[in-house]
Amino acid sequence: MLQYIIDGGLIMVILVGLSVVGLAVIIDRWRVFSLAATGAEGMQERVRAALREERPEDAIQACRASSGPAAAVLLSGLEQYTALRQRGKTGMELVGVVDRTMSDYVPHVLDTLEQRLNVLSMIGSTSPLLGMTGTVVGMMMSFNEMAAVGGLDGGAVAGGISLALTTTAAGLLVAIPAVVFHNFFSRRIDGFTLQIEEAANTLINYITLNHD
């Protein structure tokens, strides 16, 4: 492996660095997404049960006990709801303020999940280009060697061809995991977005039915 890096030159060193960065991002996002998914369904069930029994304080505690994005958005709405109730707010004013509070908080929650995914996108798009650059440089070296010896000499052009093949393969090997995990995490974010919408609708429906 070390010999491949040496043969690939500077471009190969850059690709190795990108692979390390990509792996670090994948591990970090995997940890964050696993934590965000813990107990999400149970939280929503506890919140629904608490609201059915007219116990919003218990619903707030259920959200605080969960680390998911849906819990964070729902918590912001429940806290706003209880604060407005204490001030005597009712009806559509109550619904509108709570709905707006949760809607405004959603981008902050999703931003936490989307952090550093752009790094994976960048690695997935630039690594093949770096590999192709290594291919071009390697072929240029081969042609220069051919010109220097005045003809076709397998030994003279072997170094350039080795550089071309090594960097091309390395660029693809670095890009493929980055693209795969970027798409995987993006799909997970879509799933969390649906959970957030479902949780928000639960609270809005409760307020609408009980404070018409």
N, C-alpha and C positions, 0 to 999 in steps of 0.2 A: 504493500500500500504506500509506504513512504517513497518507494521508487517511482510510483505513478505520479505522486505529488511533485517530485523533483523533475520528472520528465515534462510535466505540464507547465512548469514555470510559474510566473506570477499569477496568471489567470487561474491556475489550479489552486493556488493558495487562497485567492479570493473566494473561489467556490467552496473550499473547505470552511472558510469563515462563515459564509452564508448558510452552510448546512448546520453549523453549530448554533447560529442565531435562530434558524428555523426550528431546530429541535427544542431549544429553550422556550420559544413561543408556544409550540405545540404542548409541551408539558405544562406550562403556566395556564393556558386556556383550558386544557383538560381538567386541571384541578379546579379552576373557577366554575366551569360548567357543571362538574360533578357536584360541587357544593351548592350551586344554584338549584339543581334538580332534587336535592334531598328534602323529602317530606312535603313536596308541593301539593300532591293530591290530598294528603291528610289535613294539611292546613286549610284548604278550601272547604273540606267537609266540616271541620270544626267551626269555621266562620259561618257557614250556612246554618248549622245547628244553633249557634249562639244568636244569630239574627232572628231565626224562627221563634226563639224563646225570648225575644226582646232584651237580649243581654249584649249590647254593643261593646261593653268593657271586656267581656270574655273574648269577643272577636278580635279586639285589639291585642290582647295577650297572645292569642293564637298566631297572629301575624308577627309579633315580636319574637316568638319562639322559632320562627322559620327564617331561613337565609335566602330564600328565592326571590326573584324579581317581582313575581305576582304578589308576594307578601308585602314587599316594600311599597308597591303602588297602592295596594289595598289599605295598608296602614296609613298612608298619607290621606286617603279619602275618609277613613274611619275617624281619624283624629280631627279632621276638619268638620266632619259630621257632628261629633260630640260637642265640639267647641261652639258650633252654630246653634245646636239644640239648647245649650246652656244660655245662649243669648236670645232664645225665643224665636228663632227663625223656623219657618215651616214652608210647606208647599213647593212650588216650582223654583222659588229662589234658593231653597235648600238643595234641590236636585242640581240646579245649574252650577252653583258654587262648588259642590263636591265633585261633579263631573269635570269641571274645568281644572280643579286641583289635581285630580288624578291624570288627566290628559297632559298637563304641564310637567308632571313628574316622570312620565313614561320615557321621554328622550334621555333623561339623566340615568335611568336604570339601564336602558339599552346601550348607552355609551359605555357603561362599565363592562358589559359583555363583549362589545365590539373592539375594545382596546387591543391594539397590536395585531389585529387581523389584517390590517393594511400591510404589515410587514410580511406576512405570508403571501399576500397577493404580489408584493414587489419581488419577493424571492422567486415565486413561481413564474413571473414574466421575464425577469432579467437573467436568471441562470441559463436558460437555453441560448439567450443572446450572447452571453459570455462564452458559452461552449462553442458557438458558431464563430465567435471572434478568435478563439484558440484554433479552430479549424483553418480559418483564413491565414492566420500567422504561421501555422505549421506548414501549410502548402506553400506560402511565400518562402519559407526557409528551405523547403525541398527544391523549389525552382532555382533559388539562389545557389544551392549546392550543385545542382545539375549544371548551371551556367559556369560555376567555378571549375568543375572537372571537365567541361566541354562535352558532356554527353550523359547518358543514363547510367548511373552507378547506384545499385541497390543500397549499398552501405552508406553512400553519401546522403541519400534522401530518407533513410530510415528514421533518423531523429525527428525530422519535420513531420513525417506521417504519424509517428508515435504521439507527438504533441497534439496533432489534429484529432486523432481518435480518442485520446485520453480526455481531453477537455470537452469534447462533444458528449461522450458518455457521462462524464461527471456532471455536466450541466443538466442533462435529463434526469439523472438520479437525484439531484438536489431539488429540481423543480417539481417532480411528480408528487412526492409526499406533501410539499407545500400547497400544491393545488388541491390535492385530495382532502387535506385537513381543513383548508380554507372553506371548501364547499360543505364539508361536514359540519363545521362550526356555524356556518351561515344558516344551514337548515335547522340547527338547534336553536338559533336565535329566532327563526320563524316560529318554532314550536313554543318558545317562551312568550313570544308576542301574543299568540293565541291564548295562552294561559292568563296573561295579563288582561286581555279583553274579556275573557270569561269571568275573571274575578271582579273586574270593575263593573260589569253588567249585573253581577250578583248584588252588589251594594246599591247600584242605581235602581234596580228593580225593587229592592227592599224599601228604599226611601220613597219611591213613587207610590207604592201600594199602601204604605203606612202614613204618608204625610201628604195626601192629595189635597 
